[in-house]
Amino acid sequence: MGLLEGKNALVFGLANDKSIAWGITQAFHREGANIGISYAGEMLERRVKPLAEQVGCKWLEECDVTKDDQIAAVAEKAAKHFGKIDVLVHSIAFAGRDELSRPYYQTSREGFKNALDISVFSFVALTNAFLPHLNSGASVMCLTYGSGATKVAPHYNVMGVAKAALESSTRYLAYDLGPQKIRVNAISAGPIRTLAAAGVGGFRDMYKHFADLSPLRENVTIEDVGNTAVFLASDLSARITGEVLYIDSGFNIMGVQMPNKEEKGEGQ
């Protein structure tokens, strides 16, 4: 029997089979959850529909998270299909390419608003819309990048600011929903080759050196994140809320980033 057997889990933000959301969806399916998937825009439907079929997903809905009426409509549709919801996953982030290629001080007002609206407020809005339909003991989670939220990650710019706001929102939501026994947490994954990561300048170099600089000397996969999401979605994490869990081979604990001497042939 799987850890999520009988639980109803919704995943927002699936884009393709390289998405972190796909790693989470697969892991939920493996552990017996009833899965619902939401995606952004008609252009993604042709990529997402075959993936939904792979995991036996019968509830697949488009949702523009910048529109409150669409969020409300999707929440009602989900409630009608599933009844109560046990797991809600927010895997949504966006910043314009210009905002990620120029210095942070050149961030446009519109670019700032879009990044915070789509990457942060959508998490609050989805939680609010689904709250009447969440079971007691439900788990709500989002995807962050803690190293860019708490420190400077070159080229991450306004997304780093957005992730800082997302992590703060996680804590405030955890406080608000705690009395209803609903947990809210964030997962901070190390660099993974996703569609979103492709828009971040310098990502290839970061990814290339990540395994050399992290304590475990390994890159992170969407399967790793999926397993962590299962833990947070399951009763094993019943007393964990308001936290940011790092899945990054220990990269976040490092101070000065220096290559491993042994791997560079400079050891004993």
Contacts in CASP RR format, 6 or more apart in sequence:
PFRMAT RR
TARGET T0000
AUTHOR 0000-0000-0000
METHOD contacts of the structure
MODEL  1
MGLLEGKNALVFGLANDKSIAWGITQAFHREGANIGISYAGEMLERRVKP
LAEQVGCKWLEECDVTKDDQIAAVAEKAAKHFGKIDVLVHSIAFAGRDEL
SRPYYQTSREGFKNALDISVFSFVALTNAFLPHLNSGASVMCLTYGSGAT
KVAPHYNVMGVAKAALESSTRYLAYDLGPQKIRVNAISAGPIRTLAAAGV
GGFRDMYKHFADLSPLRENVTIEDVGNTAVFLASDLSARITGEVLYIDSG
FNIMGVQMPNKEEKGEGQ
2 30 0 8 1.000
2 31 0 8 1.000
2 32 0 8 1.000
3 31 0 8 1.000
3 32 0 8 1.000
3 230 0 8 1.000
3 233 0 8 1.000
3 234 0 8 1.000
3 235 0 8 1.000
3 236 0 8 1.000
4 28 0 8 1.000
4 31 0 8 1.000
4 32 0 8 1.000
4 33 0 8 1.000
4 86 0 8 1.000
4 87 0 8 1.000
4 230 0 8 1.000
4 233 0 8 1.000
4 234 0 8 1.000
5 31 0 8 1.000
5 32 0 8 1.000
5 33 0 8 1.000
6 32 0 8 1.000
6 33 0 8 1.000
6 34 0 8 1.000
6 86 0 8 1.000
7 32 0 8 1.000
7 33 0 8 1.000
7 34 0 8 1.000
7 86 0 8 1.000
7 87 0 8 1.000
7 233 0 8 1.000
8 33 0 8 1.000
8 34 0 8 1.000
8 36 0 8 1.000
8 82 0 8 1.000
8 83 0 8 1.000
8 84 0 8 1.000
8 85 0 8 1.000
8 86 0 8 1.000
8 87 0 8 1.000
9 28 0 8 1.000
9 33 0 8 1.000
9 34 0 8 1.000
9 35 0 8 1.000
9 36 0 8 1.000
9 85 0 8 1.000
9 86 0 8 1.000
9 87 0 8 1.000
9 88 0 8 1.000
9 89 0 8 1.000
9 233 0 8 1.000
10 35 0 8 1.000
10 36 0 8 1.000
10 37 0 8 1.000
10 38 0 8 1.000
10 59 0 8 1.000
10 78 0 8 1.000
10 82 0 8 1.000
10 85 0 8 1.000
10 87 0 8 1.000
10 88 0 8 1.000
10 89 0 8 1.000
10 130 0 8 1.000
11 21 0 8 1.000
11 24 0 8 1.000
11 25 0 8 1.000
11 28 0 8 1.000
11 35 0 8 1.000
11 36 0 8 1.000
11 37 0 8 1.000
11 38 0 8 1.000
11 89 0 8 1.000
11 91 0 8 1.000
12 21 0 8 1.000
12 38 0 8 1.000
12 63 0 8 1.000
12 65 0 8 1.000
12 88 0 8 1.000
12 89 0 8 1.000
12 90 0 8 1.000
12 91 0 8 1.000
12 92 0 8 1.000
12 126 0 8 1.000
13 19 0 8 1.000
13 21 0 8 1.000
13 38 0 8 1.000
13 39 0 8 1.000
13 40 0 8 1.000
13 90 0 8 1.000
13 91 0 8 1.000
13 92 0 8 1.000
14 21 0 8 1.000
14 22 0 8 1.000
14 25 0 8 1.000
14 37 0 8 1.000
14 38 0 8 1.000
14 39 0 8 1.000
14 44 0 8 1.000
14 48 0 8 1.000
14 51 0 8 1.000
14 91 0 8 1.000
15 21 0 8 1.000
15 39 0 8 1.000
15 40 0 8 1.000
15 44 0 8 1.000
15 47 0 8 1.000
15 48 0 8 1.000
15 194 0 8 1.000
15 195 0 8 1.000
15 196 0 8 1.000
16 22 0 8 1.000
16 44 0 8 1.000
16 47 0 8 1.000
16 48 0 8 1.000
16 51 0 8 1.000
16 195 0 8 1.000
17 47 0 8 1.000
17 51 0 8 1.000
18 193 0 8 1.000
18 194 0 8 1.000
18 195 0 8 1.000
18 222 0 8 1.000
19 91 0 8 1.000
19 194 0 8 1.000
19 195 0 8 1.000
19 222 0 8 1.000
20 91 0 8 1.000
20 143 0 8 1.000
20 189 0 8 1.000
20 192 0 8 1.000
20 194 0 8 1.000
20 222 0 8 1.000
20 225 0 8 1.000
20 226 0 8 1.000
21 89 0 8 1.000
21 91 0 8 1.000
21 143 0 8 1.000
22 51 0 8 1.000
22 222 0 8 1.000
23 222 0 8 1.000
23 223 0 8 1.000
23 225 0 8 1.000
23 226 0 8 1.000
23 229 0 8 1.000
24 89 0 8 1.000
24 91 0 8 1.000
24 222 0 8 1.000
24 225 0 8 1.000
24 226 0 8 1.000
24 229 0 8 1.000
25 35 0 8 1.000
25 37 0 8 1.000
25 51 0 8 1.000
25 55 0 8 1.000
25 57 0 8 1.000
26 55 0 8 1.000
26 223 0 8 1.000
26 226 0 8 1.000
27 223 0 8 1.000
27 226 0 8 1.000
27 227 0 8 1.000
27 229 0 8 1.000
27 230 0 8 1.000
28 35 0 8 1.000
28 55 0 8 1.000
28 87 0 8 1.000
28 226 0 8 1.000
28 229 0 8 1.000
28 230 0 8 1.000
28 233 0 8 1.000
29 35 0 8 1.000
29 55 0 8 1.000
29 56 0 8 1.000
30 230 0 8 1.000
31 230 0 8 1.000
31 234 0 8 1.000
33 86 0 8 1.000
33 87 0 8 1.000
33 233 0 8 1.000
34 82 0 8 1.000
35 52 0 8 1.000
35 55 0 8 1.000
35 56 0 8 1.000
35 57 0 8 1.000
35 59 0 8 1.000
36 52 0 8 1.000
36 57 0 8 1.000
36 58 0 8 1.000
36 59 0 8 1.000
36 60 0 8 1.000
36 78 0 8 1.000
36 82 0 8 1.000
37 48 0 8 1.000
37 51 0 8 1.000
37 52 0 8 1.000
37 57 0 8 1.000
37 59 0 8 1.000
37 60 0 8 1.000
37 61 0 8 1.000
38 60 0 8 1.000
38 61 0 8 1.000
38 62 0 8 1.000
38 63 0 8 1.000
38 74 0 8 1.000
39 45 0 8 1.000
39 48 0 8 1.000
39 60 0 8 1.000
39 61 0 8 1.000
39 62 0 8 1.000
39 63 0 8 1.000
40 62 0 8 1.000
40 63 0 8 1.000
40 64 0 8 1.000
40 65 0 8 1.000
40 92 0 8 1.000
41 62 0 8 1.000
41 64 0 8 1.000
42 62 0 8 1.000
45 62 0 8 1.000
48 60 0 8 1.000
49 60 0 8 1.000
52 60 0 8 1.000
58 81 0 8 1.000
59 77 0 8 1.000
59 78 0 8 1.000
59 81 0 8 1.000
59 82 0 8 1.000
61 74 0 8 1.000
61 77 0 8 1.000
61 78 0 8 1.000
63 70 0 8 1.000
63 71 0 8 1.000
63 74 0 8 1.000
64 70 0 8 1.000
65 71 0 8 1.000
65 92 0 8 1.000
65 118 0 8 1.000
65 122 0 8 1.000
65 125 0 8 1.000
65 126 0 8 1.000
66 117 0 8 1.000
66 118 0 8 1.000
66 122 0 8 1.000
68 125 0 8 1.000
71 122 0 8 1.000
71 125 0 8 1.000
71 126 0 8 1.000
71 129 0 8 1.000
72 129 0 8 1.000
74 129 0 8 1.000
75 126 0 8 1.000
75 129 0 8 1.000
75 130 0 8 1.000
75 133 0 8 1.000
78 85 0 8 1.000
78 130 0 8 1.000
78 133 0 8 1.000
79 85 0 8 1.000
79 132 0 8 1.000
79 133 0 8 1.000
82 133 0 8 1.000
83 133 0 8 1.000
84 133 0 8 1.000
84 134 0 8 1.000
84 135 0 8 1.000
85 130 0 8 1.000
85 133 0 8 1.000
85 134 0 8 1.000
85 135 0 8 1.000
85 138 0 8 1.000
86 134 0 8 1.000
86 135 0 8 1.000
86 137 0 8 1.000
86 138 0 8 1.000
86 139 0 8 1.000
86 233 0 8 1.000
87 138 0 8 1.000
87 139 0 8 1.000
87 140 0 8 1.000
87 141 0 8 1.000
87 233 0 8 1.000
88 126 0 8 1.000
88 127 0 8 1.000
88 130 0 8 1.000
88 134 0 8 1.000
88 138 0 8 1.000
88 139 0 8 1.000
88 140 0 8 1.000
88 141 0 8 1.000
89 141 0 8 1.000
89 142 0 8 1.000
89 229 0 8 1.000
90 122 0 8 1.000
90 123 0 8 1.000
90 126 0 8 1.000
90 140 0 8 1.000
90 141 0 8 1.000
90 142 0 8 1.000
90 143 0 8 1.000
91 142 0 8 1.000
91 143 0 8 1.000
92 118 0 8 1.000
92 119 0 8 1.000
92 122 0 8 1.000
92 123 0 8 1.000
93 118 0 8 1.000
93 119 0 8 1.000
93 143 0 8 1.000
93 159 0 8 1.000
93 162 0 8 1.000
93 163 0 8 1.000
93 196 0 8 1.000
94 114 0 8 1.000
94 115 0 8 1.000
94 118 0 8 1.000
94 119 0 8 1.000
94 196 0 8 1.000
95 111 0 8 1.000
95 114 0 8 1.000
95 115 0 8 1.000
95 119 0 8 1.000
95 157 0 8 1.000
95 158 0 8 1.000
95 159 0 8 1.000
95 162 0 8 1.000
96 111 0 8 1.000
96 114 0 8 1.000
96 115 0 8 1.000
97 199 0 8 1.000
98 108 0 8 1.000
98 111 0 8 1.000
99 107 0 8 1.000
99 108 0 8 1.000
99 111 0 8 1.000
99 112 0 8 1.000
99 115 0 8 1.000
99 157 0 8 1.000
99 158 0 8 1.000
99 159 0 8 1.000
100 155 0 8 1.000
100 156 0 8 1.000
100 157 0 8 1.000
100 158 0 8 1.000
100 159 0 8 1.000
100 199 0 8 1.000
100 200 0 8 1.000
100 201 0 8 1.000
101 155 0 8 1.000
101 201 0 8 1.000
102 157 0 8 1.000
103 157 0 8 1.000
104 157 0 8 1.000
104 158 0 8 1.000
104 161 0 8 1.000
107 157 0 8 1.000
107 158 0 8 1.000
111 158 0 8 1.000
112 158 0 8 1.000
112 161 0 8 1.000
115 158 0 8 1.000
115 159 0 8 1.000
115 161 0 8 1.000
115 162 0 8 1.000
116 161 0 8 1.000
116 162 0 8 1.000
116 165 0 8 1.000
119 159 0 8 1.000
119 162 0 8 1.000
119 163 0 8 1.000
119 165 0 8 1.000
119 166 0 8 1.000
120 162 0 8 1.000
120 165 0 8 1.000
120 166 0 8 1.000
120 169 0 8 1.000
123 142 0 8 1.000
123 166 0 8 1.000
123 169 0 8 1.000
123 170 0 8 1.000
123 173 0 8 1.000
124 169 0 8 1.000
124 173 0 8 1.000
127 140 0 8 1.000
127 173 0 8 1.000
127 177 0 8 1.000
127 184 0 8 1.000
131 177 0 8 1.000
131 182 0 8 1.000
134 140 0 8 1.000
134 180 0 8 1.000
134 182 0 8 1.000
136 180 0 8 1.000
136 181 0 8 1.000
136 182 0 8 1.000
137 180 0 8 1.000
137 181 0 8 1.000
137 182 0 8 1.000
137 183 0 8 1.000
137 238 0 8 1.000
138 181 0 8 1.000
138 182 0 8 1.000
138 183 0 8 1.000
139 182 0 8 1.000
139 183 0 8 1.000
139 185 0 8 1.000
139 232 0 8 1.000
139 233 0 8 1.000
139 234 0 8 1.000
139 237 0 8 1.000
140 173 0 8 1.000
140 177 0 8 1.000
140 182 0 8 1.000
140 183 0 8 1.000
140 184 0 8 1.000
140 185 0 8 1.000
141 184 0 8 1.000
141 185 0 8 1.000
141 186 0 8 1.000
141 187 0 8 1.000
141 229 0 8 1.000
141 232 0 8 1.000
141 233 0 8 1.000
142 166 0 8 1.000
142 170 0 8 1.000
142 186 0 8 1.000
142 187 0 8 1.000
143 186 0 8 1.000
143 187 0 8 1.000
143 188 0 8 1.000
143 189 0 8 1.000
143 225 0 8 1.000
144 163 0 8 1.000
144 166 0 8 1.000
144 167 0 8 1.000
144 170 0 8 1.000
144 186 0 8 1.000
144 187 0 8 1.000
144 188 0 8 1.000
144 244 0 8 1.000
145 153 0 8 1.000
145 156 0 8 1.000
145 159 0 8 1.000
145 160 0 8 1.000
145 163 0 8 1.000
145 188 0 8 1.000
145 189 0 8 1.000
145 190 0 8 1.000
146 163 0 8 1.000
146 167 0 8 1.000
146 188 0 8 1.000
146 244 0 8 1.000
146 246 0 8 1.000
146 252 0 8 1.000
147 153 0 8 1.000
147 188 0 8 1.000
147 190 0 8 1.000
147 248 0 8 1.000
147 251 0 8 1.000
147 252 0 8 1.000
148 156 0 8 1.000
148 159 0 8 1.000
148 160 0 8 1.000
148 163 0 8 1.000
148 164 0 8 1.000
149 160 0 8 1.000
149 163 0 8 1.000
149 164 0 8 1.000
149 166 0 8 1.000
149 167 0 8 1.000
149 188 0 8 1.000
150 164 0 8 1.000
150 167 0 8 1.000
153 160 0 8 1.000
153 206 0 8 1.000
154 202 0 8 1.000
155 200 0 8 1.000
155 201 0 8 1.000
155 202 0 8 1.000
155 203 0 8 1.000
156 200 0 8 1.000
159 200 0 8 1.000
166 186 0 8 1.000
167 186 0 8 1.000
167 244 0 8 1.000
170 184 0 8 1.000
170 185 0 8 1.000
170 186 0 8 1.000
170 242 0 8 1.000
170 243 0 8 1.000
170 244 0 8 1.000
171 242 0 8 1.000
173 184 0 8 1.000
173 242 0 8 1.000
174 183 0 8 1.000
174 184 0 8 1.000
174 185 0 8 1.000
174 241 0 8 1.000
174 242 0 8 1.000
175 242 0 8 1.000
177 183 0 8 1.000
177 184 0 8 1.000
178 241 0 8 1.000
183 232 0 8 1.000
183 237 0 8 1.000
183 238 0 8 1.000
183 240 0 8 1.000
183 241 0 8 1.000
183 242 0 8 1.000
184 241 0 8 1.000
184 242 0 8 1.000
185 232 0 8 1.000
185 237 0 8 1.000
185 240 0 8 1.000
185 241 0 8 1.000
185 242 0 8 1.000
185 243 0 8 1.000
185 244 0 8 1.000
185 245 0 8 1.000
186 242 0 8 1.000
186 243 0 8 1.000
186 244 0 8 1.000
186 245 0 8 1.000
187 225 0 8 1.000
187 228 0 8 1.000
187 229 0 8 1.000
187 232 0 8 1.000
187 244 0 8 1.000
187 245 0 8 1.000
187 247 0 8 1.000
188 244 0 8 1.000
188 245 0 8 1.000
188 246 0 8 1.000
188 247 0 8 1.000
188 248 0 8 1.000
188 252 0 8 1.000
189 220 0 8 1.000
189 224 0 8 1.000
189 225 0 8 1.000
189 247 0 8 1.000
189 248 0 8 1.000
190 210 0 8 1.000
190 220 0 8 1.000
190 246 0 8 1.000
190 247 0 8 1.000
190 248 0 8 1.000
190 249 0 8 1.000
190 251 0 8 1.000
191 197 0 8 1.000
191 203 0 8 1.000
191 206 0 8 1.000
191 207 0 8 1.000
191 210 0 8 1.000
191 219 0 8 1.000
191 220 0 8 1.000
192 219 0 8 1.000
192 220 0 8 1.000
192 221 0 8 1.000
192 222 0 8 1.000
192 225 0 8 1.000
193 207 0 8 1.000
194 222 0 8 1.000
197 203 0 8 1.000
197 207 0 8 1.000
207 219 0 8 1.000
209 257 0 8 1.000
209 259 0 8 1.000
210 219 0 8 1.000
210 220 0 8 1.000
210 249 0 8 1.000
210 251 0 8 1.000
211 217 0 8 1.000
211 218 0 8 1.000
211 219 0 8 1.000
211 249 0 8 1.000
212 259 0 8 1.000
212 260 0 8 1.000
212 263 0 8 1.000
213 251 0 8 1.000
213 254 0 8 1.000
213 257 0 8 1.000
213 258 0 8 1.000
213 259 0 8 1.000
213 260 0 8 1.000
214 248 0 8 1.000
214 249 0 8 1.000
214 250 0 8 1.000
214 251 0 8 1.000
214 254 0 8 1.000
215 249 0 8 1.000
215 250 0 8 1.000
215 251 0 8 1.000
215 253 0 8 1.000
215 254 0 8 1.000
216 249 0 8 1.000
216 250 0 8 1.000
217 249 0 8 1.000
217 260 0 8 1.000
217 263 0 8 1.000
218 249 0 8 1.000
219 249 0 8 1.000
220 247 0 8 1.000
220 248 0 8 1.000
220 249 0 8 1.000
224 247 0 8 1.000
225 247 0 8 1.000
228 245 0 8 1.000
228 247 0 8 1.000
231 237 0 8 1.000
232 240 0 8 1.000
232 245 0 8 1.000
246 252 0 8 1.000
261 267 0 8 1.000
END
